[in-house]
Amino acid sequence: MFGLVARSSRRLLSSTRVVAMVPPVARVTNVNVPSRTFNSATEDVSEEVTSLPDNRFEGVAQPFDKKIAGILAQPLDDAEVILAKDGTLTVSHEFYKGVLNKAFGVGGWALVPCGEIVDLEDLYEMGKDNNFVTKIREYSLYCHERFVSQAIGETSFYPGKQYYSEATEKIKFSALMRCCKDLGVANELWNKRWSDTWKSKYAVQEWVENTTNGRKNQLWRRRDEDWSWPYKKTTFQKTY
């Protein structure tokens, strides 16, 4: 009899320990996201945003000190600029992170997702092996625990030709670039006159041929660089 009671007590104590080790998980739901502008036709209405606090905009419109402001507003060095073949001027992901780390300290800022990655439209039909879908995600930038900016990142994803993880990084970088614009980081890139001046000094636009398909386009290159495969310089004559 006493042995049966002892075994029952041990079972009860064991089950009590298990319950104590696994506390209930609190779930945050019904969070208000006032600036969500996605088309409901492209989203799964069953999705729940669970990562955002109710006071996400707390601390807005409060200036940072002069030291931080000076770091953020430093003029852009011409050598940091990256020229895309379509003429777009950018700087690297590392550049933006470096400026934020210098201004706010490592860990002093965060780019927080506001929801899941969404397919903006159905798959675009661009011919064999060239189909892509536009993917977007909204992010908020926080610095020193204060809301700073909010933007949507975007990229074109090519299924079967691109890693999904690579696409998600491009979405994040796109949002970071737009959020940093509100802090004045690399603001020169958004100034057309500054961009045109940079191109006149460091770049040239030429007709080139893609040797893999024979297509000819006007593309940009740096003056100190030559065309590399699959492009070669060519001439273009209009046909009537």
Order of alpha helices (4+ residues) and beta strands (2+ residues): alpha-alpha-beta-beta-alpha-beta-beta-beta-beta-alpha-alpha-beta-beta-beta
